[in-house]
Amino acid sequence: MSAKDHTIAPEAEPAAAPAQPMWLDEIGPCGTASGFLEADPRHPMLFVRRRRPVLLVTFDNLSNVSDRAPDRLPWAYKFARDNQVCHLGVYAHLPNWYRDAGLIARMQKLAEDGFFAGYERCVFAGSSMGAFAALAFGRLAPGAVVLAFNPQSTLDEALVPWETRYRAGRRQDWTLPLSDAAEGVADLGRAYVFYDPYFEPDGKHIARLVDAPGAGGRVMPMKCWFSNHKSAVFLRKIEALKPVMEAALFDELTAARFYTLYRGRRRLPWYRGSLVNYFEKAGRTAMAERATRAFRGNIREQGRIGAGRDG
């Protein structure tokens, strides 16, 4: 027998453990909370009941629809868990703007059964496609607070013929119930809508919401200058998204508080680039140079403050 015959084959690498969804720790067989998961090929739902009597209802954004990972979480799951508020997360597996008869009927049935009742506060939230859903379904919980980042008011071409984005969304059935968010703002407690006033397509939707019957004092436009169609991402980068959402959860969000948090944009390169680009396109090169100098000064000041704290 040769030496080769005595060679011991290396052990095979152990197979990687399958991804486990984080929510199993809460509502799995040995979980610490109660709740449910409703499977659906288009719009599954995950609900977790936690200790605080506040309900957060969230809707996935367009960017999530292709994610088929078994450990995928609904939008803002970790945020809700960290704040120990109850959470109903509605997933999206299609770019259909939640125009699904089955989902709409299910949400209406939840409302009829009192699912949204008994909480100190209901907060509906989402971004873009999810923001439309938050506004549209928020009326099912009268008095609800809505956090809508860059929302569309509708994609019904009869109502918004100027909207040329989102071809897949515009092709949906907009005769279904709850298809115009502007119709429901009168039933909301407050709707905070975050948008870039220099980004015209979003601005037109915000105008529809502000001008809707019964919107007075309910729709609160929050201007996220030079964030384009990514206000939630912008706010996260300046570490303002969580504080804004926490303030809304606990009825502490005001315009003054928001704009104080938004001052963090002055040290964000994204903001400087967008501001400079705006001035250069307008032929205002002196202002573009001034914006760059101000940005560099803010960065130096931030460094001095940080150094002082370290000491």
C-alpha positions as CSV (number, residue, x, y, z in Angstrom):
1,M,0.0,0.0,0.0
2,S,1.5,3.3,-1.0
3,A,1.8,6.4,1.2
4,K,-0.9,8.0,-1.1
5,D,-3.4,5.4,0.1
6,H,-2.9,6.4,3.7
7,T,-3.5,10.1,3.0
8,I,-6.4,11.4,5.1
9,A,-8.8,13.4,3.1
10,P,-9.4,16.9,4.6
11,E,-12.7,17.3,6.4
12,A,-15.4,19.0,4.4
13,E,-16.2,22.6,5.5
14,P,-19.4,22.6,7.6
15,A,-22.4,23.9,5.7
16,A,-23.3,27.4,6.6
17,A,-26.3,27.7,8.8
18,P,-29.4,28.9,7.0
19,A,-30.3,32.5,7.5
20,Q,-32.7,32.9,10.4
21,P,-35.1,35.8,10.5
22,M,-34.5,38.0,13.5
23,W,-38.2,38.1,14.3
24,L,-38.1,34.4,15.3
25,D,-36.5,35.5,18.5
26,E,-39.7,37.4,19.3
27,I,-42.6,35.4,17.8
28,G,-41.0,32.0,17.1
29,P,-41.8,28.9,19.1
30,C,-39.6,30.0,21.9
31,G,-40.1,33.7,21.3
32,T,-40.4,36.5,23.9
33,A,-43.4,38.3,22.3
34,S,-46.7,37.5,20.7
35,G,-47.7,38.2,17.1
36,F,-48.2,36.6,13.7
37,L,-46.8,36.2,10.3
38,E,-49.2,36.0,7.4
39,A,-47.7,34.5,4.3
40,D,-48.7,35.9,0.9
41,P,-46.8,35.8,-2.5
42,R,-47.4,39.6,-2.9
43,H,-47.7,41.2,0.5
44,P,-46.8,39.1,3.6
45,M,-47.5,40.7,6.9
46,L,-45.5,40.5,10.2
47,F,-46.9,41.7,13.5
48,V,-45.1,41.8,16.8
49,R,-46.8,43.0,20.0
50,R,-44.4,44.6,22.4
51,R,-44.7,46.3,25.8
52,R,-45.3,49.9,24.7
53,P,-48.9,50.7,23.6
54,V,-47.8,52.5,20.4
55,L,-48.4,50.8,17.0
56,L,-46.0,51.5,14.1
57,V,-47.3,50.3,10.7
58,T,-44.7,50.3,7.9
59,F,-44.7,49.5,4.2
60,D,-41.7,48.4,2.2
61,N,-40.1,50.6,-0.5
62,L,-39.6,49.8,-4.2
63,S,-36.0,48.9,-3.6
64,N,-37.0,45.9,-1.5
65,V,-39.3,44.1,-3.9
66,S,-36.6,41.8,-5.3
67,D,-35.3,40.7,-1.9
68,R,-36.2,37.1,-1.4
69,A,-33.8,36.4,1.5
70,P,-35.3,34.2,4.2
71,D,-34.1,36.7,6.8
72,R,-35.6,39.7,5.2
73,L,-37.2,42.1,7.7
74,P,-40.0,44.6,7.1
75,W,-39.1,48.3,6.9
76,A,-38.1,49.7,10.3
77,Y,-38.3,46.4,12.1
78,K,-35.1,47.0,14.2
79,F,-36.2,50.6,14.9
80,A,-39.5,49.4,16.3
81,R,-37.9,46.6,18.3
82,D,-35.3,49.0,19.8
83,N,-38.1,51.3,20.9
84,Q,-40.3,48.4,22.1
85,V,-43.3,49.6,20.2
86,C,-45.8,47.2,18.5
87,H,-45.1,46.8,14.8
88,L,-47.2,45.7,11.8
89,G,-44.8,45.4,8.8
90,V,-46.3,45.0,5.3
91,Y,-43.8,43.5,2.8
92,A,-43.9,44.1,-0.9
93,H,-42.7,41.5,-3.5
94,L,-44.1,43.5,-6.4
95,P,-43.7,47.1,-7.6
96,N,-47.5,47.5,-7.5
97,W,-47.9,50.4,-5.1
98,Y,-49.9,48.1,-2.9
99,R,-52.8,48.1,-5.4
100,D,-53.7,44.6,-4.6
101,A,-57.4,43.8,-3.9
102,G,-56.5,41.1,-1.4
103,L,-54.2,43.3,0.6
104,I,-56.7,46.2,0.6
105,A,-59.5,43.9,1.8
106,R,-57.2,42.5,4.5
107,M,-56.3,45.9,5.8
108,Q,-59.9,47.0,5.8
109,K,-60.8,43.8,7.8
110,L,-58.1,44.6,10.3
111,A,-59.7,48.0,10.8
112,E,-63.2,46.6,11.1
113,D,-62.0,44.1,13.7
114,G,-60.5,46.9,15.8
115,F,-56.9,46.0,15.2
116,F,-55.8,49.6,15.2
117,A,-57.8,50.5,18.3
118,G,-56.6,50.4,21.8
119,Y,-53.2,52.0,21.2
120,E,-52.1,55.4,22.6
121,R,-51.0,56.3,19.1
122,C,-50.8,54.7,15.6
123,V,-48.0,55.8,13.3
124,F,-47.9,54.8,9.6
125,A,-44.6,55.2,7.8
126,G,-42.8,54.5,4.6
127,S,-40.7,55.9,1.8
128,S,-41.7,56.6,-1.8
129,M,-44.0,53.7,-2.7
130,G,-44.2,52.8,0.9
131,A,-45.0,56.5,1.8
132,F,-47.9,56.4,-0.6
133,A,-49.2,53.3,1.2
134,A,-48.7,54.9,4.6
135,L,-50.8,57.9,3.6
136,A,-53.4,55.8,1.7
137,F,-54.0,53.2,4.5
138,G,-53.5,55.6,7.4
139,R,-57.1,56.7,7.1
140,L,-58.1,53.2,8.3
141,A,-56.9,54.3,11.8
142,P,-58.6,57.7,12.2
143,G,-56.4,60.1,13.9
144,A,-53.2,58.3,12.9
145,V,-49.9,60.0,12.5
146,V,-48.2,59.4,9.1
147,L,-44.5,59.8,8.3
148,A,-44.2,59.9,4.5
149,F,-40.8,60.3,2.9
150,N,-41.0,61.5,-0.7
151,P,-44.6,60.2,-1.2
152,Q,-46.7,59.9,-4.3
153,S,-50.2,61.0,-3.7
154,T,-51.4,58.6,-6.4
155,L,-50.3,57.2,-9.7
156,D,-53.8,57.4,-11.2
157,E,-53.0,59.1,-14.6
158,A,-56.5,60.7,-14.6
159,L,-55.5,62.6,-11.5
160,V,-51.7,63.1,-12.0
161,P,-51.2,63.2,-15.8
162,W,-47.8,65.0,-15.2
163,E,-46.4,62.0,-13.4
164,T,-44.2,60.1,-15.9
165,R,-42.1,58.0,-13.4
166,Y,-42.9,54.5,-12.2
167,R,-44.3,52.9,-15.3
168,A,-45.1,49.6,-13.5
169,G,-47.0,51.5,-10.8
170,R,-49.0,53.6,-13.3
171,R,-50.1,50.4,-14.9
172,Q,-51.8,49.1,-11.8
173,D,-55.6,49.1,-11.1
174,W,-56.2,52.6,-9.7
175,T,-59.9,52.1,-9.5
176,L,-59.4,50.0,-6.3
177,P,-60.3,51.6,-2.9
178,L,-57.8,53.8,-1.2
179,S,-56.0,54.8,-4.4
180,D,-55.8,58.5,-3.8
181,A,-53.9,59.5,-0.6
182,A,-55.2,63.1,-0.9
183,E,-58.7,61.8,-0.3
184,G,-57.8,60.5,3.1
185,V,-55.8,63.2,4.8
186,A,-58.8,64.7,6.5
187,D,-59.1,61.5,8.6
188,L,-55.5,61.7,9.8
189,G,-54.2,63.2,13.0
190,R,-51.1,64.6,11.3
191,A,-49.2,63.8,8.2
192,Y,-45.5,64.7,8.1
193,V,-44.3,64.7,4.5
194,F,-40.6,64.9,3.8
195,Y,-39.5,66.1,0.4
196,D,-37.0,68.3,-1.5
197,P,-38.7,71.5,-2.6
198,Y,-36.3,71.8,-5.5
199,F,-37.3,68.4,-6.8
200,E,-40.4,69.2,-8.9
201,P,-42.0,65.8,-9.4
202,D,-42.3,65.2,-5.6
203,G,-43.3,68.8,-5.0
204,K,-46.4,68.4,-7.2
205,H,-47.6,65.5,-5.1
206,I,-47.0,67.4,-1.8
207,A,-49.1,70.3,-3.3
208,R,-52.0,67.8,-3.9
209,L,-51.8,66.7,-0.3
210,V,-51.6,70.2,1.1
211,D,-54.5,71.4,-1.0
212,A,-56.7,68.4,-0.3
213,P,-60.0,69.0,1.5
214,G,-59.6,68.9,5.2
215,A,-55.8,69.0,5.0
216,G,-55.4,72.3,6.8
217,G,-53.3,71.8,9.9
218,R,-52.9,68.1,9.2
219,V,-50.4,68.0,6.4
220,M,-47.0,69.2,7.6
221,P,-44.5,69.6,4.7
222,M,-40.9,69.1,6.0
223,K,-38.5,70.6,3.6
224,C,-35.3,68.4,3.0
225,W,-33.4,70.8,0.7
226,F,-31.2,69.2,-1.9
227,S,-32.0,65.6,-0.9
228,N,-33.7,64.9,-4.2
229,H,-35.9,61.8,-4.0
230,K,-33.9,60.3,-1.1
231,S,-34.9,62.3,2.0
232,A,-34.9,59.2,4.3
233,V,-31.4,58.2,3.1
234,F,-30.3,61.8,3.5
235,L,-31.7,62.0,7.0
236,R,-30.0,58.8,8.0
237,K,-26.6,60.0,6.8
238,I,-26.9,63.1,9.0
239,E,-28.0,60.9,11.9
240,A,-31.5,62.5,12.0
241,L,-33.8,59.8,10.7
242,K,-34.1,57.9,14.0
243,P,-34.5,61.0,16.1
244,V,-37.2,62.2,13.8
245,M,-39.1,58.9,13.8
246,E,-38.7,58.6,17.6
247,A,-40.2,62.0,18.1
248,A,-43.1,61.1,15.9
249,L,-43.7,57.9,17.7
250,F,-44.0,59.6,21.0
251,D,-45.8,62.8,19.9
252,E,-42.8,65.1,20.2
253,L,-42.1,66.0,16.6
254,T,-42.3,69.7,15.7
255,A,-41.1,71.7,12.8
256,A,-38.6,73.5,15.0
257,R,-37.2,70.2,16.2
258,F,-37.0,68.8,12.7
259,Y,-35.1,71.8,11.3
260,T,-32.7,71.8,14.2
261,L,-31.8,68.2,13.4
262,Y,-31.6,69.0,9.7
263,R,-28.8,71.5,10.3
264,G,-26.6,68.5,10.3
265,R,-26.7,68.7,6.5
266,R,-24.1,71.5,6.6
267,R,-21.4,68.9,7.2
268,L,-22.6,66.3,4.6
269,P,-20.6,66.2,1.3
270,W,-23.8,65.2,-0.5
271,Y,-25.5,68.4,0.5
272,R,-22.4,70.5,-0.5
273,G,-22.3,68.9,-3.9
274,S,-26.0,69.4,-4.5
275,L,-25.9,73.0,-3.4
276,V,-22.9,73.8,-5.5
277,N,-24.4,72.1,-8.5
278,Y,-27.6,74.2,-8.0
279,F,-25.7,77.4,-8.0
280,E,-23.4,76.5,-10.9
281,K,-26.4,75.5,-13.1
282,A,-27.9,79.0,-12.3
283,G,-24.6,80.6,-13.3
284,R,-24.0,81.8,-9.8
285,T,-20.4,80.7,-9.5
286,A,-19.6,83.1,-6.6
287,M,-22.3,81.5,-4.5
288,A,-21.0,78.0,-5.4
289,E,-17.6,79.0,-4.2
290,R,-19.1,80.5,-1.1
291,A,-21.0,77.3,-0.3
292,T,-17.8,75.3,-0.7
293,R,-15.9,77.6,1.7
294,A,-18.8,77.4,4.2
295,F,-18.8,73.6,4.0
296,R,-15.0,73.4,4.7
297,G,-15.4,75.8,7.6
298,N,-18.2,73.6,9.1
299,I,-16.0,70.6,8.8
300,R,-13.1,72.4,10.5
301,E,-15.4,73.5,13.3
302,Q,-16.7,70.0,13.7
303,G,-13.1,68.8,14.1
304,R,-12.4,71.3,16.8
305,I,-15.5,70.4,18.7
306,G,-14.7,66.7,18.5
307,A,-11.1,67.4,19.6
308,G,-12.4,69.4,22.6
309,R,-14.7,66.6,23.6
310,D,-12.0,64.0,23.4
311,G,-9.9,66.1,25.7
